């Protein structure tokens, strides 16, 4: 039993605009202090975008579809790489910048013992 889902261009544009608006509203209401952890934690979404772009690219039949698939893969990969770079910078903020002091050893006395 084949399972086929097709979307017309207008429906796909509507879904894209609705997703963009929903993302703008959701991210716009996040406090600034939580923005970086939220975005770095959502790097997997960019991986899904890359997979979707590859799917679109592999199933493209016209030059326009190939161009859209190429840009989807390019932008998704750029977002994923940027997300990991932001995560790395965020984690670097929590590292100590001062090396811990080494424990001092007591020096042995060179004085002869009395008695």
N, C-alpha and C positions, 0 to 999 in steps of 0.2 A: 504494500500500500504506500504509494509515494506521498510525501508531505511537501507541498509547494506553497510558499508564501511569496506573494508579489505585492509591490507597492508602486503606486503611480508616483510620478515626480511631485505632484502637488501634495499628496499625503506625506511623502518623505520630507518635503520642505516644512510642512506643518509640524511634524514630529520633531524635526531639528530645531525649529524656532521655539517650540514648547519646552524642549529640554534645555535650550540655552537660557530661556527666561527663568525656568525653575532653578537652574544652577546659579544664576545671578542673584535671585532672591535669597536662596539658602546661604550662599557664601557671603552675601552682603550683610547678613544678620549675625555672622560669627564675630565674636570679639577679637581684636587684633592680637591678643596674647595667644589665642588658640589657632590662629590662621596657619602658621607654619607647621605645627604638628598635624593639623587636619590635612593640609595639602601633601605633606610628606607621607602621611599614612594612606593616601589615596593613589599612590603610584601604580597599584595594580589596575586601576581604571584605565590608565594610559596603555597598559599592556593589552587590555581588551580592545582599545581603539586601534592599536597596531594590528591585532588579529582581524578585526573587522575590516580594516583598510586592505590587508592582504587578501581577504576573501573577496572584497569588491574588485581589487586589482586582478585577481586570478579569473574572475567571472566577467570581466569587462569585454565588451564586444566592439565598442566604438572608441575613438581617440579621446572623446570627452570623458567617458567612464574610466579609461586608463589614467587620464590626468587627475581625476578626482581621487581615484584609488592611490595613486602615487603621492599626492599631497596629504591624504589621510595617514598613510604610513610615515611620511616624513614628519608631519606635525606630531603624530602620536609618539614617535621615537624621540623627537626633541623634547616633548613634555616629560616623558619618562626619564630621560637623562637629566633634565633640569630638576625634576623632583628628587632624584637621588643626590644631586649636587646640593640642593637645599637641605636635605636630610643630613648630609655629611657636615655642612656648616653648622646646622643646629646642634648636632651631637658634639661638635668641636667646642661649642660654647660651654658645655658642661665639664670639659676636661680642665684639670688644674694647670695653671700656667707656671706655677712655682714647683720645682722639684722638691720632694720631701728631704729634709735634712737627715744626713746619716747620723747614726748614734755614735757618740764619742766613746772610744774605749779608754779605760783607765790605763794610764801608762804604768808599767812596772817600775818599781823603785829600784834604783841601782845601789842603794845604800846597804852596806852589810848589816846583817841582823846582829843585834846586841845580845850578848850573853849567854 
